Amino acid sequence: MMQNSKNSKIYLDYAATTPVDKEVLREMLPYFNKKFGNASSIHSFGQEAIAAIDGAREKIAKLLNCDFSEIIFTGSATEANNLAIKGLIQNFTISAVAKNVKYNNLQIISTNIEHESAHEPLRELEKAGHKITYLKVNKDGFISIADLEKNIKDNTVLVSIIYANNEIGTIQPIKEIGKLLEKINKKRLASLKRERSGQENGLSKIYFHTDAVQALNYLECRPDWLKIDLLTFSGHKIYGPKGIGGLYVRKNTPLSSIISGGGQEFGWRSGTENVPYIVGLAKAVEMVFKNREKLSKYVLDLRNKLWKNIIKYNKDAKLNGSFNSRLPNNLNIRFAGLSSETLIVALDQAGVAVSAGSACSGRALAASHVLKAIGLNSKQMKESIRITLGKNTTKNEIKKAAEIISALSKKLKL
C-alpha cells in the first residue's frame, strides 16, 4: 500500500471520498484533450468517444456478471438512487394513466438508516401519497428479515435497503433478503396466474434495490449473487473521480427516466456523456475487483489496531454499532462528555481528518438519524465521530492518529 511522508496530514475520512488512483487518472487523461469527441457525434471523434464508453460499460458488466445494457452511467450515486427509486414509481404512475388504473398508493419498504440520497426521494414519494414503510434497526444497526417479511403487502412494489451503512458501517443481509423476495415473487406470480386477475396492475413482482456505494470496495456486489434488480455505485468512493456514478438495472425492470433530453444511456439518463469520468469509473471498478480481498485484510488489520490503541487510553470510548459485522475500514466512536465538533476541529488542527458522519448532508454536524435509529440520545449522538481508513493509510499513521486522538480526548474533557 502507498506510504505517505512523515509530515503529511493523516486522512481518515475515506467514507466521505477517496483520492483518484494514479492508474485511474492515467486512463482518464487522454479523454480530456486528445480524445475529446462528443459520443453522440457520428464523425471519427464521436466514434472514438462512444467506443470508450462502450468499452467501459462492457468492462463493468463483465465484472458484475451482467449484460452490457444493464449498466447505466449517471452524474453521481445520488442521481442513481433517485433514478432507481423515483424512476420505478414514476413508471408505474405513467403506466397507470395508460391502463386507467390507480397507482397512488404503492408501498415501498426501506429502513430508517438510509443515506440521504435515498431517504429524501422516499420522503417526496410519501408526500405524493405512496406508503413508505421504514424498517427499524436494532442497537447494532441491523434490520430483521422477519420484520421485512411481515411488512410486505399486496401493494408492495419496491424494497430499497442500503448494503453497508455510510456512518456505522453496518452490513445488511442483502443476499438473504434477495432470496426472500425471490420466493415471495414466485408465489405472487403463481397466484396472479391462477386468479387471472391483477395482471393489469403490474404488481406481480417486488423489485429490490440496494445502495452499494460503501459496499463495493469490500463486499460481493454481483447482482445475480445478491438477487437484486437495481444496484447503485459511485466513482469517488472507490478511488475514481467525483461526479460519476452508476446504476445496475436488471432487464425488464420498469424504470422511467427522471432527466429528459437527448435519450442517452438507453433513454434512461439524458445528457452528454462524461467520457473521461466514465472511463475512470470503469478502471476504478476493475481495480476494486482485483484488489478487494487484499485491501479488506489490510484495512481490517489497521482498523483493529487503531481501535485497540484508542480504548487502551480511553476506557470510556464506546463503539457505535457492531464490531464484527461492519465494513472493515469503519469505526464510529463515542467519547462520553466530549463534543464531536470540538474534537473534529482539534484533530484537524493536529493534522488528523475525521468526520461526524455523512459528508453528503448539509447537516453534517447535526444529530445523525442513523445514530438516533440505533438508540443514542441527543447528547450521545453529538459525542460521536466517524473514522474510516483506506488503501493509502499506513501503520505509522494509525499509531500517530491513536496517540493524537487519545491525547486530545483527554485534554478537551478537562
ZIQUI-V793065 format. One record per residue. N is the residue number from 1. RES is the residue in three letters. SS is DSSP state (hx for helix, st for strand, lp for the rest). BURIAL is # if it has 9 or more other C-alpha atoms within 8 Angstrom, else .. Layout:
# ZIQUI-V793065
n->N res->RES ss->SS burial->BURIAL
n->N res->RES ss->SS burial->BURIAL
This chain:
# ZIQUI-V793065
n->1 res->MET ss->lp burial->.
n->2 res->MET ss->lp burial->.
n->3 res->GLN ss->lp burial->.
n->4 res->ASN ss->lp burial->.
n->5 res->SER ss->lp burial->.
n->6 res->LYS ss->lp burial->.
n->7 res->ASN ss->lp burial->.
n->8 res->SER ss->lp burial->.
n->9 res->LYS ss->lp burial->.
n->10 res->ILE ss->st burial->#
n->11 res->TYR ss->st burial->#
n->12 res->LEU ss->lp burial->#
n->13 res->ASP ss->st burial->#
n->14 res->TYR ss->lp burial->#
n->15 res->ALA ss->lp burial->#
n->16 res->ALA ss->lp burial->#
n->17 res->THR ss->lp burial->#
n->18 res->THR ss->lp burial->#
n->19 res->PRO ss->lp burial->.
n->20 res->VAL ss->lp burial->#
n->21 res->ASP ss->lp burial->#
n->22 res->LYS ss->hx burial->.
n->23 res->GLU ss->hx burial->.
n->24 res->VAL ss->hx burial->#
n->25 res->LEU ss->hx burial->#
n->26 res->ARG ss->hx burial->.
n->27 res->GLU ss->hx burial->#
n->28 res->MET ss->hx burial->#
n->29 res->LEU ss->hx burial->#
n->30 res->PRO ss->hx burial->#
n->31 res->TYR ss->hx burial->#
n->32 res->PHE ss->hx burial->#
n->33 res->ASN ss->hx burial->.
n->34 res->LYS ss->lp burial->.
n->35 res->LYS ss->lp burial->#
n->36 res->PHE ss->lp burial->#
n->37 res->GLY ss->lp burial->#
n->38 res->ASN ss->lp burial->#
n->39 res->ALA ss->lp burial->#
n->40 res->SER ss->lp burial->.
n->41 res->SER ss->lp burial->#
n->42 res->ILE ss->lp burial->.
n->43 res->HIS ss->lp burial->.
n->44 res->SER ss->hx burial->.
n->45 res->PHE ss->hx burial->#
n->46 res->GLY ss->hx burial->#
n->47 res->GLN ss->hx burial->#
n->48 res->GLU ss->hx burial->#
n->49 res->ALA ss->hx burial->#
n->50 res->ILE ss->hx burial->#
n->51 res->ALA ss->hx burial->.
n->52 res->ALA ss->hx burial->#
n->53 res->ILE ss->hx burial->#
n->54 res->ASP ss->hx burial->.
n->55 res->GLY ss->hx burial->.
n->56 res->ALA ss->hx burial->#
n->57 res->ARG ss->hx burial->#
n->58 res->GLU ss->hx burial->#
n->59 res->LYS ss->hx burial->#
n->60 res->ILE ss->hx burial->#
n->61 res->ALA ss->hx burial->#
n->62 res->LYS ss->hx burial->#
n->63 res->LEU ss->hx burial->#
n->64 res->LEU ss->hx burial->#
n->65 res->ASN ss->lp burial->#
n->66 res->CYS ss->lp burial->#
n->67 res->ASP ss->lp burial->.
n->68 res->PHE ss->hx burial->#
n->69 res->SER ss->hx burial->.
n->70 res->GLU ss->hx burial->#
n->71 res->ILE ss->st burial->#
n->72 res->ILE ss->st burial->#
n->73 res->PHE ss->st burial->#
n->74 res->THR ss->st burial->#
n->75 res->GLY ss->lp burial->#
n->76 res->SER ss->lp burial->#
n->77 res->ALA ss->hx burial->#
n->78 res->THR ss->hx burial->.
n->79 res->GLU ss->hx burial->#
n->80 res->ALA ss->hx burial->#
n->81 res->ASN ss->hx burial->#
n->82 res->ASN ss->hx burial->#
n->83 res->LEU ss->hx burial->#
n->84 res->ALA ss->hx burial->#
n->85 res->ILE ss->hx burial->#
n->86 res->LYS ss->hx burial->#
n->87 res->GLY ss->hx burial->#
n->88 res->LEU ss->hx burial->#
n->89 res->ILE ss->hx burial->#
n->90 res->GLN ss->hx burial->#
n->91 res->ASN ss->hx burial->#
n->92 res->PHE ss->hx burial->#
n->93 res->THR ss->hx burial->#
n->94 res->ILE ss->hx burial->.
n->95 res->SER ss->hx burial->.
n->96 res->ALA ss->hx burial->#
n->97 res->VAL ss->hx burial->#
n->98 res->ALA ss->hx burial->.
n->99 res->LYS ss->hx burial->.
n->100 res->ASN ss->lp burial->.
n->101 res->VAL ss->lp burial->.
n->102 res->LYS ss->lp burial->.
n->103 res->TYR ss->lp burial->.
n->104 res->ASN ss->lp burial->.
n->105 res->ASN ss->lp burial->#
n->106 res->LEU ss->lp burial->#
n->107 res->GLN ss->st burial->#
n->108 res->ILE ss->st burial->#
n->109 res->ILE ss->st burial->#
n->110 res->SER ss->st burial->#
n->111 res->THR ss->st burial->#
n->112 res->ASN ss->lp burial->#
n->113 res->ILE ss->lp burial->#
n->114 res->GLU ss->lp burial->#
n->115 res->HIS ss->lp burial->#
n->116 res->GLU ss->hx burial->.
n->117 res->SER ss->hx burial->#
n->118 res->ALA ss->hx burial->#
n->119 res->HIS ss->hx burial->#
n->120 res->GLU ss->hx burial->.
n->121 res->PRO ss->hx burial->#
n->122 res->LEU ss->hx burial->#
n->123 res->ARG ss->hx burial->#
n->124 res->GLU ss->hx burial->.
n->125 res->LEU ss->hx burial->#
n->126 res->GLU ss->hx burial->#
n->127 res->LYS ss->hx burial->.
n->128 res->ALA ss->lp burial->.
n->129 res->GLY ss->lp burial->.
n->130 res->HIS ss->lp burial->#
n->131 res->LYS ss->st burial->#
n->132 res->ILE ss->st burial->#
n->133 res->THR ss->st burial->#
n->134 res->TYR ss->st burial->.
n->135 res->LEU ss->st burial->#
n->136 res->LYS ss->lp burial->.
n->137 res->VAL ss->lp burial->#
n->138 res->ASN ss->lp burial->#
n->139 res->LYS ss->lp burial->#
n->140 res->ASP ss->lp burial->#
n->141 res->GLY ss->lp burial->#
n->142 res->PHE ss->lp burial->#
n->143 res->ILE ss->lp burial->#
n->144 res->SER ss->lp burial->.
n->145 res->ILE ss->hx burial->.
n->146 res->ALA ss->hx burial->.
n->147 res->ASP ss->hx burial->#
n->148 res->LEU ss->hx burial->#
n->149 res->GLU ss->hx burial->.
n->150 res->LYS ss->hx burial->.
n->151 res->ASN ss->hx burial->.
n->152 res->ILE ss->lp burial->.
n->153 res->LYS ss->lp burial->.
n->154 res->ASP ss->lp burial->.
n->155 res->ASN ss->lp burial->.
n->156 res->THR ss->st burial->#
n->157 res->VAL ss->st burial->#
n->158 res->LEU ss->st burial->#
n->159 res->VAL ss->st burial->#
n->160 res->SER ss->st burial->#
n->161 res->ILE ss->lp burial->#
n->162 res->ILE ss->lp burial->#
n->163 res->TYR ss->lp burial->#
n->164 res->ALA ss->st burial->#
n->165 res->ASN ss->lp burial->#
n->166 res->ASN ss->lp burial->#
n->167 res->GLU ss->lp burial->#
n->168 res->ILE ss->lp burial->#
n->169 res->GLY ss->lp burial->#
n->170 res->THR ss->st burial->#
n->171 res->ILE ss->st burial->#
n->172 res->GLN ss->lp burial->#
n->173 res->PRO ss->lp burial->.
n->174 res->ILE ss->hx burial->#
n->175 res->LYS ss->hx burial->#
n->176 res->GLU ss->hx burial->.
n->177 res->ILE ss->hx burial->#
n->178 res->GLY ss->hx burial->#
n->179 res->LYS ss->hx burial->#
n->180 res->LEU ss->hx burial->#
n->181 res->LEU ss->hx burial->#
n->182 res->GLU ss->hx burial->#
n->183 res->LYS ss->hx burial->.
n->184 res->ILE ss->hx burial->.
n->185 res->ASN ss->hx burial->#
n->186 res->LYS ss->hx burial->.
n->187 res->LYS ss->hx burial->.
n->188 res->ARG ss->hx burial->#
n->189 res->LEU ss->hx burial->#
n->190 res->ALA ss->hx burial->.
n->191 res->SER ss->hx burial->.
n->192 res->LEU ss->hx burial->#
n->193 res->LYS ss->hx burial->#
n->194 res->ARG ss->hx burial->.
n->195 res->GLU ss->hx burial->.
n->196 res->ARG ss->lp burial->.
n->197 res->SER ss->lp burial->.
n->198 res->GLY ss->lp burial->#
n->199 res->GLN ss->hx burial->#
n->200 res->GLU ss->hx burial->.
n->201 res->ASN ss->hx burial->.
n->202 res->GLY ss->lp burial->.
n->203 res->LEU ss->lp burial->#
n->204 res->SER ss->lp burial->#
n->205 res->LYS ss->lp burial->#
n->206 res->ILE ss->lp burial->#
n->207 res->TYR ss->st burial->#
n->208 res->PHE ss->st burial->#
n->209 res->HIS ss->st burial->#
n->210 res->THR ss->st burial->#
n->211 res->ASP ss->st burial->#
n->212 res->ALA ss->lp burial->#
n->213 res->VAL ss->lp burial->#
n->214 res->GLN ss->lp burial->#
n->215 res->ALA ss->lp burial->#
n->216 res->LEU ss->lp burial->#
n->217 res->ASN ss->lp burial->#
n->218 res->TYR ss->lp burial->#
n->219 res->LEU ss->lp burial->.
n->220 res->GLU ss->lp burial->.
n->221 res->CYS ss->lp burial->#
n->222 res->ARG ss->lp burial->#
n->223 res->PRO ss->hx burial->#
n->224 res->ASP ss->hx burial->.
n->225 res->TRP ss->hx burial->.
n->226 res->LEU ss->hx burial->#
n->227 res->LYS ss->lp burial->#
n->228 res->ILE ss->lp burial->#
n->229 res->ASP ss->lp burial->#
n->230 res->LEU ss->st burial->#
n->231 res->LEU ss->st burial->#
n->232 res->THR ss->st burial->#
n->233 res->PHE ss->st burial->#
n->234 res->SER ss->st burial->#
n->235 res->GLY ss->lp burial->#
n->236 res->HIS ss->lp burial->#
n->237 res->LYS ss->lp burial->#
n->238 res->ILE ss->lp burial->#
n->239 res->TYR ss->lp burial->#
n->240 res->GLY ss->lp burial->#
n->241 res->PRO ss->lp burial->#
n->242 res->LYS ss->lp burial->.
n->243 res->GLY ss->lp burial->#
n->244 res->ILE ss->lp burial->#
n->245 res->GLY ss->st burial->#
n->246 res->GLY ss->st burial->#
n->247 res->LEU ss->st burial->#
n->248 res->TYR ss->st burial->#
n->249 res->VAL ss->st burial->#
n->250 res->ARG ss->lp burial->#
n->251 res->LYS ss->lp burial->.
n->252 res->ASN ss->lp burial->.
n->253 res->THR ss->lp burial->#
n->254 res->PRO ss->lp burial->.
n->255 res->LEU ss->lp burial->#
n->256 res->SER ss->lp burial->#
n->257 res->SER ss->lp burial->#
n->258 res->ILE ss->lp burial->#
n->259 res->ILE ss->lp burial->.
n->260 res->SER ss->lp burial->.
n->261 res->GLY ss->lp burial->.
n->262 res->GLY ss->lp burial->.
n->263 res->GLY ss->lp burial->#
n->264 res->GLN ss->lp burial->#
n->265 res->GLU ss->hx burial->#
n->266 res->PHE ss->hx burial->.
n->267 res->GLY ss->hx burial->#
n->268 res->TRP ss->lp burial->#
n->269 res->ARG ss->lp burial->#
n->270 res->SER ss->lp burial->#
n->271 res->GLY ss->lp burial->.
n->272 res->THR ss->lp burial->.
n->273 res->GLU ss->lp burial->.
n->274 res->ASN ss->lp burial->.
n->275 res->VAL ss->hx burial->#
n->276 res->PRO ss->hx burial->#
n->277 res->TYR ss->hx burial->#
n->278 res->ILE ss->hx burial->#
n->279 res->VAL ss->hx burial->#
n->280 res->GLY ss->hx burial->#
n->281 res->LEU ss->hx burial->#
n->282 res->ALA ss->hx burial->#
n->283 res->LYS ss->hx burial->#
n->284 res->ALA ss->hx burial->#
n->285 res->VAL ss->hx burial->#
n->286 res->GLU ss->hx burial->#
n->287 res->MET ss->hx burial->#
n->288 res->VAL ss->hx burial->#
n->289 res->PHE ss->hx burial->.
n->290 res->LYS ss->hx burial->.
n->291 res->ASN ss->hx burial->.
n->292 res->ARG ss->hx burial->#
n->293 res->GLU ss->hx burial->.
n->294 res->LYS ss->hx burial->.
n->295 res->LEU ss->hx burial->#
n->296 res->SER ss->hx burial->#
n->297 res->LYS ss->hx burial->#
n->298 res->TYR ss->hx burial->#
n->299 res->VAL ss->hx burial->#
n->300 res->LEU ss->hx burial->#
n->301 res->ASP ss->hx burial->.
n->302 res->LEU ss->hx burial->#
n->303 res->ARG ss->hx burial->#
n->304 res->ASN ss->hx burial->.
n->305 res->LYS ss->hx burial->#
n->306 res->LEU ss->hx burial->#
n->307 res->TRP ss->hx burial->#
n->308 res->LYS ss->hx burial->.
n->309 res->ASN ss->hx burial->#
n->310 res->ILE ss->hx burial->#
n->311 res->ILE ss->hx burial->#
n->312 res->LYS ss->hx burial->.
n->313 res->TYR ss->hx burial->.
n->314 res->ASN ss->lp burial->#
n->315 res->LYS ss->lp burial->.
n->316 res->ASP ss->lp burial->.
n->317 res->ALA ss->st burial->#
n->318 res->LYS ss->st burial->.
n->319 res->LEU ss->st burial->#
n->320 res->ASN ss->lp burial->#
n->321 res->GLY ss->lp burial->#
n->322 res->SER ss->lp burial->#
n->323 res->PHE ss->lp burial->.
n->324 res->ASN ss->lp burial->.
n->325 res->SER ss->lp burial->.
n->326 res->ARG ss->st burial->#
n->327 res->LEU ss->lp burial->#
n->328 res->PRO ss->lp burial->#
n->329 res->ASN ss->lp burial->#
n->330 res->ASN ss->st burial->#
n->331 res->LEU ss->st burial->#
n->332 res->ASN ss->st burial->#
n->333 res->ILE ss->st burial->#
n->334 res->ARG ss->st burial->#
n->335 res->PHE ss->st burial->#
n->336 res->ALA ss->lp burial->.
n->337 res->GLY ss->lp burial->.
n->338 res->LEU ss->lp burial->#
n->339 res->SER ss->lp burial->#
n->340 res->SER ss->hx burial->#
n->341 res->GLU ss->hx burial->#
n->342 res->THR ss->hx burial->.
n->343 res->LEU ss->hx burial->#
n->344 res->ILE ss->hx burial->#
n->345 res->VAL ss->hx burial->.
n->346 res->ALA ss->hx burial->#
n->347 res->LEU ss->hx burial->#
n->348 res->ASP ss->hx burial->#
n->349 res->GLN ss->hx burial->.
n->350 res->ALA ss->lp burial->.
n->351 res->GLY ss->lp burial->#
n->352 res->VAL ss->st burial->#
n->353 res->ALA ss->st burial->#
n->354 res->VAL ss->lp burial->#
n->355 res->SER ss->st burial->#
n->356 res->ALA ss->lp burial->#
n->357 res->GLY ss->lp burial->#
n->358 res->SER ss->lp burial->#
n->359 res->ALA ss->lp burial->.
n->360 res->CYS ss->lp burial->.
n->361 res->SER ss->lp burial->.
n->362 res->GLY ss->lp burial->.
n->363 res->ARG ss->lp burial->.
n->364 res->ALA ss->lp burial->#
n->365 res->LEU ss->lp burial->.
n->366 res->ALA ss->lp burial->.
n->367 res->ALA ss->lp burial->#
n->368 res->SER ss->lp burial->.
n->369 res->HIS ss->hx burial->.
n->370 res->VAL ss->hx burial->#
n->371 res->LEU ss->hx burial->#
n->372 res->LYS ss->hx burial->#
n->373 res->ALA ss->hx burial->#
n->374 res->ILE ss->lp burial->#
n->375 res->GLY ss->lp burial->.
n->376 res->LEU ss->lp burial->#
n->377 res->ASN ss->lp burial->.
n->378 res->SER ss->hx burial->.
n->379 res->LYS ss->hx burial->.
n->380 res->GLN ss->hx burial->#
n->381 res->MET ss->hx burial->#
n->382 res->LYS ss->lp burial->#
n->383 res->GLU ss->lp burial->#
n->384 res->SER ss->st burial->#
n->385 res->ILE ss->st burial->#
n->386 res->ARG ss->st burial->#
n->387 res->ILE ss->st burial->#
n->388 res->THR ss->st burial->#
n->389 res->LEU ss->lp burial->#
n->390 res->GLY ss->lp burial->#
n->391 res->LYS ss->lp burial->#
n->392 res->ASN ss->lp burial->.
n->393 res->THR ss->lp burial->#
n->394 res->THR ss->lp burial->#
n->395 res->LYS ss->hx burial->.
n->396 res->ASN ss->hx burial->.
n->397 res->GLU ss->hx burial->#
n->398 res->ILE ss->hx burial->#
n->399 res->LYS ss->hx burial->#
n->400 res->LYS ss->hx burial->.
n->401 res->ALA ss->hx burial->#
n->402 res->ALA ss->hx burial->#
n->403 res->GLU ss->hx burial->#
n->404 res->ILE ss->hx burial->#
n->405 res->ILE ss->hx burial->#
n->406 res->SER ss->hx burial->#
n->407 res->ALA ss->hx burial->.
n->408 res->LEU ss->hx burial->#
n->409 res->SER ss->hx burial->#
n->410 res->LYS ss->hx burial->#
n->411 res->LYS ss->hx burial->.
n->412 res->LEU ss->hx burial->.
n->413 res->LYS ss->hx burial->.
n->414 res->LEU ss->lp burial->.
